[in-house]
Amino acid sequence: MSGFHPLSTSAGSRRDALLSLGAGVGTLALAQILNADTTALAPRPAHHRPRARNIIHIYLNGGPSQVDTWDPKPLLDRHGGRPIPIGNLTTERETGVALASPFRFQQYGDSGLWASTVFEKTASRHADRLCVIRSMHSNTPNHEQSMRLMNCGDERLSRPSYGSWLTYGLGTENQNLPGFVTLCPGLPVADFSNWRSSFLPGVYQGTYLDTRKKEVESLVANIRNKTLPRDAQRQQLDLLAKLNRRHRETRKEDALLEARIASFELAFRMQLEATDALDLSHEPKSIHKLYGTDKLHGRQMLMARRLVERGVRVVQCYHGDVQPWDSHEGLADAHAKLGREADGPIAALLTDLAQRGLLDETLVVCGGEFGRTPAVEIPLGANRKPTGRDHNHHGYTVWMAGGGTRGGMTYGTTDDFGYRAVDNPVHVHDLHATMLHLMGFDHEELTYHHAGRDFRLTDVHGRVIDELLA
Amino acid sequence: MTTMTLPRILLVSALALALPAGRPTVDADDHWAFQAIQPPRVPSGVHPIDVLVDRNLKAAGLRTVPRANMPTLVRRLCYDLHGLPPKPRQLELAVRKGLDALTESLLASPHYGERWGRHWLDVARYADTKDGVLMYGDNRIRPFAYTYRDYVIRSFNQDKPFDRFIHEQLAADQLDLPDDAPELAAMGFLTLGRMFDRNRHDIIDDQIDVVTRGLMGLTVACARCHDHKFDPIPTADYYSLYGVFASSEEPVDRPRIETPRNDGKKYEAEHQLKVAEVRKMLSNQHTSLMATARSRTARYLLKVATTDPDINETSIFFLSLIPKQIRPQILHRWRLFVAARAQPGDRVFGPWHDLLTRRPPNSDSVPDSKRFLAAWKKSGVDQRLLDALTTSPPRRVRDVTEIYARVLIGASADDRLPDSDPLRRTLIGKQSPTWFPLRQTWYYMSRTDKDKYRGLVRGLDILAVKSPNAAARAMTLRDTDELYSPVIFRRGDPTLPGQPVPRRFLQLIAGPKSVPFANGSGRSDLARAITSPKNPLTARVLANRVWMHHFGEPLVQTPSDFGLQSERPTQLGLLDFLADRLIRGGWKLKSLHRLIVSSRTWQRDSLVPTTKPFTTQLVTDATNRHLWRANRRRLDLESLRDTLLAVSGRLDLKMFGRPTAITSPDNRRRTVYAIVERQNIPDVVRNFDFASPDCSTARRQVTTVPQQALFMLNSDFVIRSAKALASRSESRDPDKSRRIGEIYRMALRREPTEDERELGSAFVTNHGWDRFSQVLLMTNELMFVD
């Protein structure tokens, strides 16, 4: 397998192929692609020494309320039922008086990190590992736009997801598995656009796995031959290899032929490995108990751990179908229930990653596409009671753990009522810049030439938040 | 930007700063692609392509490989022109009557349009589906998208002159065609892009992009927020084109382009009912929302006087509004309206200025009106306003805004007043902040009404999806009743309107005195400017695309970017010759194909002798820039799938009509007729490098990944094909060696060697015919075209 260039657009030179593809990976990666025997998914070095090798993004889709989870606001509680003195900010819907948080907050760990009962387990076991950004903000109070912004760095235009950018930048460590996997029971809002590769080659798209299904075939299409035993397939491949070698006798200069021959061998090995990655049955009982794999969220978290353990770069775990955290009504019950589903498995994941020494190199990110209004939402229907909160992009919380982040800290603040990020605001672009930084990339240099210009995840925005780094 | 290109950026932007916007920079003046097409002289009696290529080869000191053998050429030609494997009779024809005879036969066949039309669909970012939220199942289908695909295939088959083809795609509605002309479907080129959550700025951006990159190799969309960083395309030009598309809209009732059959009549009736419903709701909402806005003048004015603009007034267009809320966009227009008039001396808003704009911050009290009365009278402030201000002199801000609201509403309700009355015209007529065009009503609706309206509109499409017998309708555009006069959005931000610009063509080509478009939206003028023989880009871009699909490599490496960033092609003379030939030959592609495939250049072998100088040339001209050999090419998704269907005897050659999912086991039609998805893209489609329909594709990528091998090894589709291939031979020949020969001939169009027979025979003994057939389907020999 020497000197082939699978990214090539034909038998042309690698350099041309790269230019036409837009080789903006940075000089190191460029050199790698130019000289090495590689595939589009071969591992490539980043710009600088990475702090994290993998990302697990626990996506609480729908917009968890910051003032009911990680950002306590005593003043809000005191004003409950009365107008918020600083006024309500514009969000998607009309809102009314202050809605006190129905959840009790307390401090945890040596760092004294505040958290509500919604994430009690995560906070009580891991407070000193969490790096809580309380001053996130984004552009619009709408799910689909904010989902895409959080995943792809743009609200409406077709842009590659950050997972695709990272797979493009780093290749995949384990050739037998995709580099970027998305786990979701059902589909989140804006569905496939959340993990699209857009103008990057299609191989960098996230591989979506519906975790309501249990069969492993859904991880990689065609991963299993339903009729042919493995040894028979081996012999089939042996005959193919012989025929291909004869064909190649007179075409030795053409590296694409060799690349395709190699890809069949790779595929053959991949069948075993990919199947194994999602097969939870070999995990010990204690692990099943830790995660609570009798429930979906526990299984999903355990799958995430197995995938990063095997070198999958980016794993996204969505909480559920559509937008479960979208508590427009009945927030007290809804958030309590959602917390019961998510909290234990998240705490288990952190425990497990830490005990395996994986947390240092795995960046865990947890949050939604935005937060919720401190003011109560006025329902559209006349006879419905105001018991929930509207979307709020002006200020919300996202936390990170592991992967080179500083534990036991909060960063940034929202105003006294939790409406708007006021001190050290962190835009989604800044979060992306920081995530890329931790993964070894300068977000301004990870570019791709397309439609006449170089594109990047953060467009013309983004800054690395140094204070979050360990 | 990458560091590699930094010096150039600095140079160009420095120049751009030094010159008035829009003046071509020095760089641009010399840029090869912006020069007139200069076809080199070619002696008669020789093949012009070969003469031009040979000149270059000679200068570079390169030798050419010999002509490929006939079976190789026949296979190459069949894939080139049809995307299908050769049939025995095609080889026979070529051997008997020469390759030219086969070329003619292939060009005359409708499969030609299926192949070359698909190339164009890459450029046109064609998809059968919508994108956005909850676009699943029937909801995701654009029921009549296929009419564009079919129109494209037909146009290629008819060898429609490409200038006409372009004109129809931009402005078929303005070509005086019959109301039901099938050519109306051509405008799918503009209407089939992504939906961008219905943000029209983005939709227009996509239209500008597909038109300029797709047709002229210019990345005009780069000039949305600032002047183009490299090319002489000022933002003004972007908004000139923006104005063209902002003056165009899709009609609710799409024109029917075929006569309904009897079984399609039910659909027609239901469709008309639904259209009427949509129109009625739209018109009712339009009237009532504007009336409500007028009645809320006091609230709007109070907001204008006491609050700062909120971002959702201009950029958030999908709020869930409730009926009692004021409309952010109207508030925005009130702000602009008042700001423009609140000047000392203004007959209506002069007092507003004196009373409100100069008061101390956060103060609710206003100055005493008496102080200004004399000045107001002198400047001719409207008497009704003066009366109101003196009858009950305002003390607080709210008093002022309420007085204004009362006076304005009074005038608007008084139908005896002429519409030119300065108070009345503040609330009545198109200049009023309360007015908006009918087609934009949706943005102003309350959430429940909006959902209902969207449901009605969606219902039109769903009805069509569910009515397989519905007569085809075209996805057209038409000019809006009110043409839009574009202004530059500073930094691309619609909240920052700047200088007005005319709707007109790019100054880069039309010159700084580019004349404003005269006809309606200007789409027809735009088409004429793009296809003008004086435009140096369009024919070159097209010739380059055609060349790319014949040779695997284009002459210009960036087929949709001929700007300053593009490299001058090694074979510029050849490109100019082809472009000139295209224009002078009446923009007909088929004669270009004939010319190309009849050249020695195209007919060279892809096998490289292992002797000098060829082994050296593999290093010195590794990319084959000089065309001394043929490029071996891999089958793309369509050719691969069509080939597997064809060699296994399963290919259904039915043309045109509604698409079927590519994953459907019953789908045996050519891949060009499979549903092109935008959201949930099937694995096979993305793993085999299909063109993303998100935006115009210049050329497809070629990746080699194990997912492709997994498809060949394990997919139902390939396994079924292998089975069919094996059983195709079964009945005819029980003899093992002869049957192997038969499968070889069907799959690879050749006889097996003795050695291959033996290998095959041993394998068949253990594993059977199906698995053996599958091996042949997986070979590089099948996958690559020499």
Boltz contact constraints between the chains, C-beta under 6 A:
constraints:
  - contact:
      token1: [A, 6]
      token2: [B, 703]
      max_distance: 6.0
  - contact:
      token1: [A, 6]
      token2: [B, 704]
      max_distance: 6.0
  - contact:
      token1: [A, 9]
      token2: [B, 702]
      max_distance: 6.0
  - contact:
      token1: [A, 10]
      token2: [B, 552]
      max_distance: 6.0
  - contact:
      token1: [A, 10]
      token2: [B, 553]
      max_distance: 6.0
  - contact:
      token1: [A, 10]
      token2: [B, 631]
      max_distance: 6.0
  - contact:
      token1: [A, 11]
      token2: [B, 631]
      max_distance: 6.0
  - contact:
      token1: [A, 11]
      token2: [B, 632]
      max_distance: 6.0
  - contact:
      token1: [A, 12]
      token2: [B, 553]
      max_distance: 6.0
  - contact:
      token1: [A, 12]
      token2: [B, 623]
      max_distance: 6.0
  - contact:
      token1: [A, 13]
      token2: [B, 622]
      max_distance: 6.0
  - contact:
      token1: [A, 13]
      token2: [B, 623]
      max_distance: 6.0
  - contact:
      token1: [A, 16]
      token2: [B, 623]
      max_distance: 6.0
  - contact:
      token1: [A, 20]
      token2: [B, 557]
      max_distance: 6.0
  - contact:
      token1: [A, 24]
      token2: [B, 2]
      max_distance: 6.0
  - contact:
      token1: [A, 40]
      token2: [B, 703]
      max_distance: 6.0
  - contact:
      token1: [A, 90]
      token2: [B, 310]
      max_distance: 6.0
  - contact:
      token1: [A, 90]
      token2: [B, 312]
      max_distance: 6.0
  - contact:
      token1: [A, 92]
      token2: [B, 319]
      max_distance: 6.0
  - contact:
      token1: [A, 92]
      token2: [B, 320]
      max_distance: 6.0
  - contact:
      token1: [A, 93]
      token2: [B, 320]
      max_distance: 6.0
  - contact:
      token1: [A, 94]
      token2: [B, 322]
      max_distance: 6.0
  - contact:
      token1: [A, 94]
      token2: [B, 325]
      max_distance: 6.0
  - contact:
      token1: [A, 140]
      token2: [B, 316]
      max_distance: 6.0
  - contact:
      token1: [A, 142]
      token2: [B, 318]
      max_distance: 6.0
  - contact:
      token1: [A, 144]
      token2: [B, 133]
      max_distance: 6.0
  - contact:
      token1: [A, 156]
      token2: [B, 196]
      max_distance: 6.0
  - contact:
      token1: [A, 156]
      token2: [B, 197]
      max_distance: 6.0
  - contact:
      token1: [A, 156]
      token2: [B, 199]
      max_distance: 6.0
  - contact:
      token1: [A, 156]
      token2: [B, 202]
      max_distance: 6.0
  - contact:
      token1: [A, 158]
      token2: [B, 694]
      max_distance: 6.0
  - contact:
      token1: [A, 192]
      token2: [B, 679]
      max_distance: 6.0
  - contact:
      token1: [A, 192]
      token2: [B, 680]
      max_distance: 6.0
  - contact:
      token1: [A, 198]
      token2: [B, 694]
      max_distance: 6.0
  - contact:
      token1: [A, 201]
      token2: [B, 701]
      max_distance: 6.0
  - contact:
      token1: [A, 201]
      token2: [B, 703]
      max_distance: 6.0
  - contact:
      token1: [A, 202]
      token2: [B, 686]
      max_distance: 6.0
  - contact:
      token1: [A, 203]
      token2: [B, 703]
      max_distance: 6.0
  - contact:
      token1: [A, 203]
      token2: [B, 705]
      max_distance: 6.0
  - contact:
      token1: [A, 221]
      token2: [B, 683]
      max_distance: 6.0
  - contact:
      token1: [A, 222]
      token2: [B, 710]
      max_distance: 6.0
  - contact:
      token1: [A, 222]
      token2: [B, 711]
      max_distance: 6.0
  - contact:
      token1: [A, 222]
      token2: [B, 714]
      max_distance: 6.0
  - contact:
      token1: [A, 222]
      token2: [B, 715]
      max_distance: 6.0
  - contact:
      token1: [A, 225]
      token2: [B, 714]
      max_distance: 6.0
  - contact:
      token1: [A, 232]
      token2: [B, 767]
      max_distance: 6.0
  - contact:
      token1: [A, 236]
      token2: [B, 771]
      max_distance: 6.0
  - contact:
      token1: [A, 236]
      token2: [B, 775]
      max_distance: 6.0
  - contact:
      token1: [A, 239]
      token2: [B, 763]
      max_distance: 6.0
  - contact:
      token1: [A, 239]
      token2: [B, 775]
      max_distance: 6.0
  - contact:
      token1: [A, 240]
      token2: [B, 775]
      max_distance: 6.0
  - contact:
      token1: [A, 240]
      token2: [B, 778]
      max_distance: 6.0
  - contact:
      token1: [A, 243]
      token2: [B, 779]
      max_distance: 6.0
  - contact:
      token1: [A, 244]
      token2: [B, 780]
      max_distance: 6.0
  - contact:
      token1: [A, 247]
      token2: [B, 780]
      max_distance: 6.0
  - contact:
      token1: [A, 247]
      token2: [B, 781]
      max_distance: 6.0
  - contact:
      token1: [A, 250]
      token2: [B, 607]
      max_distance: 6.0
  - contact:
      token1: [A, 253]
      token2: [B, 608]
      max_distance: 6.0
  - contact:
      token1: [A, 253]
      token2: [B, 618]
      max_distance: 6.0
  - contact:
      token1: [A, 254]
      token2: [B, 632]
      max_distance: 6.0
  - contact:
      token1: [A, 257]
      token2: [B, 780]
      max_distance: 6.0
  - contact:
      token1: [A, 259]
      token2: [B, 704]
      max_distance: 6.0
  - contact:
      token1: [A, 260]
      token2: [B, 704]
      max_distance: 6.0
  - contact:
      token1: [A, 260]
      token2: [B, 780]
      max_distance: 6.0
  - contact:
      token1: [A, 263]
      token2: [B, 704]
      max_distance: 6.0
  - contact:
      token1: [A, 263]
      token2: [B, 706]
      max_distance: 6.0
  - contact:
      token1: [A, 263]
      token2: [B, 709]
      max_distance: 6.0
  - contact:
      token1: [A, 264]
      token2: [B, 709]
      max_distance: 6.0
  - contact:
      token1: [A, 266]
      token2: [B, 706]
      max_distance: 6.0
  - contact:
      token1: [A, 267]
      token2: [B, 706]
      max_distance: 6.0
  - contact:
      token1: [A, 267]
      token2: [B, 709]
      max_distance: 6.0
  - contact:
      token1: [A, 267]
      token2: [B, 710]
      max_distance: 6.0
  - contact:
      token1: [A, 270]
      token2: [B, 706]
      max_distance: 6.0
  - contact:
      token1: [A, 447]
      token2: [B, 2]
      max_distance: 6.0
  - contact:
      token1: [A, 451]
      token2: [B, 219]
      max_distance: 6.0
  - contact:
      token1: [A, 452]
      token2: [B, 219]
      max_distance: 6.0
  - contact:
      token1: [A, 452]
      token2: [B, 222]
      max_distance: 6.0
  - contact:
      token1: [A, 452]
      token2: [B, 561]
      max_distance: 6.0
  - contact:
      token1: [A, 453]
      token2: [B, 222]
      max_distance: 6.0
  - contact:
      token1: [A, 454]
      token2: [B, 1]
      max_distance: 6.0
  - contact:
      token1: [A, 454]
      token2: [B, 2]
      max_distance: 6.0
